[in-house]
């Protein structure tokens, strides 16, 4: 098993992605933050966040469980630095 890579299956093909490729500028200790903190940091409303995700101008959420999502803190910080 590779220590800094993740194997994902996409259809019939298998890809290996490095940690830095998956996370962009993510650090090894990247936190997952929940919606209230995302809203507080960005100043956006919930409907605006989801609309921006749909049109590709905001980082996509990560599914944590059946009814729980979060965002990588580094991706939110990058978006705050250069909003689209």
N, C-alpha and C positions, 0 to 999 in steps of 0.2 A: 504494500500500500504506500502510495506517495504521500509525503508529509505536507506539501504545499500545493497540492493540486486537487481538482475535483473532477470526477468523471460524470458526465451527464449523458443520458440517452435522448436522442432526438429522432424519432421515427426509427429507421433501421440503422442509423449511423451513430457512432459513439465519438464524443469529442472530449479532449482533455484541455482544461483551462487552468492557467496559473492563478494564484491568489490575487496578484496585482491586476491581471486582466479582468477578473470578475468584479473587483471593487474599485477600479480606477485608482484614486489616490488614497485608498483606505489604509489605515494603519493596522498593525496586528491586533490592537485592542479596540477596534471600532465598535461602538455601542449601537444598540438598536433602540430607537426612540419611538414612542407611541404618538398617536394623533394629537392629543392635547399639547404636547411639547412642540410638535411640528407647527401647529397653529400659532402657538405663542412666539416661537422663534421667527416665523416668516411673516406674521401679521395677516395671513390669509384666512379666509373662512373655509369651512369644510367643503362646501360645494365648489369653491374655486380650486382647491387642491385637487379634487377628483376630476374636475373639468380639464385642468392643466395636465394631469396624468393621461387622460384620454387623448389630448391633442399632442402629447409628446414633449411638453415643455416643463415637466416637473418629474423628479425621480419616481420610479414605480415603487409601490409598497412591496414588502416581503410578507408572505403569509407565515405566521408563527404557529397558528393552530386553526381549528375549524372556524372560530369566530374572532380571531385576533390577528391584526397586522401591525407592522412597524416599518420604520425606514432606517437605513444606515445613516448614522450621524454625519459621517464624512460627506455623503452625497448631499445631505441637506445643507451642510456648511458650504460646500462647493456651489450649490444653487444660490444661497444667500450672497456669496461673493460675486456671482455673475448670473443674476436672474434672467430668464428667457422670456 
